[in-house]
Amino acid sequence: MARRVFPVFCMALAVVALVGACARPGTHDVVGAPRGPGVIDSAGEWDTFPVDRVPRPIIVSGGMVGWAAAAGGAATGFRTGDAKLAFLAGRIELATTAPEAPATVDAYLFDGRFTLPALPPADAFASLRGQGSADASLAPVRFTTVTLGSAAFDTDRGPLRLPAWLFGGPDVNGTVAWPAVGKEAFWRYGEPNNAATLPPTHVSPDGRRIRTAVPGRGCRSDPVMRYRVEVTETATTVLLTTVGETVSTPGPEERDQPCVAIARAGEPYDVYLAAPLGNRVVIESPEVLSDR
């Protein structure tokens, strides 16, 4: 296991006026409230991740449920708040006969095109129902159509379009999607994980540089922080830990400045690895640690 610390390589974001410019080389001074000390999620759960398997197991990072737009690209979602609550509680019913599943489906993954075993629609619907708590006090959401199509799902390497079973009905706009790819193609099918999302565009061609982000500028009433990212590499993971150091605290006049709570854009931070990223999993610590 190797642990390395890299200086910040900043670049100004023209589209975000509040970000500001970078400090001198090797530092990254921004205004923002420090967080931590925090607890880093253990990377041990990834020790057995098969980095050499072809195709690489699919790691779903945003949940297994997807959406497919209706004809004409209309917005997707639930037509009523009650329908949304019922769906989240697992109160759904299939009011039609599902089609027969093919034996295999073709999937375009990040490492190529593969023919994979298909998941039957009944199994997909059972998994969809299993996402909730089955609160019997809610009227169920009725799905009246089932078709085999495709939908985009969030993975640790960015959005991935997969063959999917599409469930439609009077309570939804568009269709609810569940992957039609067999469970064997996924890493810990249906289980939550702490993998970070790293699109291919954030990885250099040689795999030795990845782009992440550190907290952006806050208000004048916040302390000025200097951030660095510590990197811990193993055979299966790359763990990124952001550490913040307080550079200066606001004076009396700055502390009295009004501060509007808005989403703060992160600032780009380039991390250089000792070995190419390859199929390893990137994990980000959930908190910014304080360097005291």
N, C-alpha and C positions, 0 to 999 in steps of 0.2 A: 504494500500500500504506500503510495507516495502522496505527500501533501505539499502543495506549492502555493505561493502567494504572488500575484501579478499586479503591477500598477495599472491604473486606469488608462485606457486609450479612448478619449472622448471625441465626440463630433457634435457640433451644434446642429440642432434640429430647427430648420427654418420655419416649419409649420407650427412649432410650439414656442410662442414668444416667451413664455415664463421659464423656459428651461435655462437660458443664459449660456454663457461660454464656460469652458473648462478652466480649471486652475492650472498652475505650473505643471510640467510633466511629472508623472509619478504621484500626483494627488488628484483629488476630485472633491472640491469644496462646494457643497450645495446647502441650501437652507431646508431644514426639515426636522421634525421632531424625532429624536432617537427612540428606537424600540429595543426591547430586550432587557436583561439577557433572556434569550428564548431557548427552546429545546429543539434540537435538530432531530428530525425523524431518522431513525436508523436505516442505513442502506442494506442491512443484513438480509432483509427479505428478498433481495435481488441476487444473493450469492449464487443461486442455482439457475439464474437466467441463462438460457442456451444461446450465447452470442454467435455460435458457429452454425446454428440451425438454418437451413434454407427450405422454405422462406423464413425470414425472421418472424417470430410470433408477433401478432398484432397486439399492441398495448393500447387499449381504449382509455383515454384520459378524461373524457367529459361525460361519461355515462353511455350505456348501450342504446339508449332510445334516440332515434333521429326523426327527421321530418322530411317529407318530399312535397314540393309545391304542387298545387293543383294546376290544371291547364291554364295557360296564360300567365303563369308566374305569380298568381295571387298569394297574398300573405297566408302563412300557416299558423295554426293554433286552435285553441278551444273556443267554441262559440259562446259559452257562458262560463261564469266563474264556478258554478256548481259542477259543471262537467270537468273542469280542470281539477277541482278538489277530489272528485270521485276517481279520476284517472290516477292522481298521485297516491290515492289510498288503495289502488289495486282493484277498484270496483269496475271491472270491464267484463263484457260478455260478447261472444262471437255469434252473431245471429245469421250465419250463412255457412255453407259448406266450403271448406278450404280446398283449393286445387291440390292435385298430387304434386309432390316435390320432385324435381329432377335428381338424378344420382349425384351430379356434380355441377358446380358453377365456376365460371372463369372470373378471376379477380386480378385486378392490376394493383399490385402492392408496390411499395417503395423500392423493392429489390427485384421487380420484374413481374411478368404475367405468369399466373399459376392456375392450374385446374385443381379445385379443392372439393372435398365432400360438401354436399348441401345440407342445410338444416331444415327439417320438415316444418311447415307452417304451424302445426299444432305445438311443436316445441318452442317456436318463436313466440307464440301467443302466451304459452304458459310462463315463459321467462318475462314477458311483458307484464303479466298479471302479478308475478312474484316481486316486482319492484315496489309494491305498496303493502299496506297493512290490512287490506280487505275490510274496511270499516263498513259494517252492514247497514249503518244508518243513512248511507248515501245512495241515491238512485244510480244504477250502473250506467256507464257509457257504452252504447251499443255500436258495434262495428258490423257493417253489413256487406263490406267488400274486402276481398283479399286478393292481391295480385303480386306477381314477382317482378320487381323492378330494381331500382338502385337508389341509394341515398348516401349523403356525406356524413361521416362520423369523425369526431375529434379523437386524434391519437397522439402519442408522444412525439411523433414526427410530423404533426400537422394534420389538416383535414384529409380524409381518405374516403374516396367513393367506393362503396362495396355493393355487391348484389344484396338486395334486401326484400323482405316481405313487407308489403305496404297495406296497412289496415285503414280503411275509410268508413265513414258513416255520417249520420246527420248531426252529430255533436262536434265534429271537427272540420276545420278548413284545411284542405290538403289531406295528406295521409300520414299516419304515425308509422315509423319505420323501425324494423329490427333486422340485424344482419342475417342474411340467408346462408352465411358461410358456417360450416361445421364448427363446433366448439373447440376442436383440436387445433384450429388455426390461431387461437387467441392465447395470451398469457393470463392464466387465472381468470377464466371466463366469468364475466359478470361481477367480479370482486373489485372494490375500490382500491386504488393504489396512489402512491405519491410521486409518480413520474412527472417530470416537467415536460412542457410542450416545446419542442425545438424543431421548427420547420426546416426543410433542407436549405432554404435560402440563408439561414443563420449559421451554416457550417461551411468552412472554406473548402475548396476542391480537394485539398490534401487531407482534410479531416482533422487538422491540428489546431484550428482556431474556431471557436464557437462564440456567437454573440449573445450575450444576455443583457440585463439592465440592472441598474441600481436606482434607488429612489431619486426622483427629480426634485426640483426646487419647490419650497413651500412658501410661507409668508415671511415678511420681514420680522414678525414677532417670534419666529421660530429660531432655534440655534442653527449656526452654520455647521454642517457635518462634512467629514471627509470619509469616503467609502473605499473599501477594497473588497475583492472577492478572493476567498481562499479556495483552493481546488484540492480535493482528495480523490485520487484515481485508484481504482481497483480493476481487476480483470473484467468485471461486468458492469461497473458503474463509474460515473463521474459526478461527485458531490460538490455542489457550489454553495459556499457559505458566505453571505454578505456580512461584513463587519463595519460598523460605523464608529467614528471617533469624533467627539465634539471639538470643533476648532475654536469657536467663540460663541458666547451667549449674547442675546440682545440686551441693549441698554434700556434704561427707563423709557426713553422716547419711543424706541422700537417696540417694546413690549406692549405699549398702549395702541399700536397701530391695529386697525380692524383687519380681520382675516376671514375671508369667505371660504368656507369648506367646499373645495372642488376636487375633482379627480386629478391627481398629479401624474403627469406623464413621466415615465422612467427615462433615464438617460442611458444610451448605449454603452456597453462595457465589453471589450473583447478579452476573452480568456484563451490562453495558449496551453495546449496539452502536451504531455511528454510523449504520448503515442496517439495515433489517429483514433478518432472517436469510434469508427466502425459501427457495430451493432450494440455498443454499450448503452446503458440507460442513464439519462441525465436526471439528477435529483437536485432540487433547490431547497435550502433550509427554509422552513416556514416563517422564520423571524429574522430580523436584522439584529445581530449580536452587538452589544456595546463593548468597545475596546477600552477597558478601564485600567 
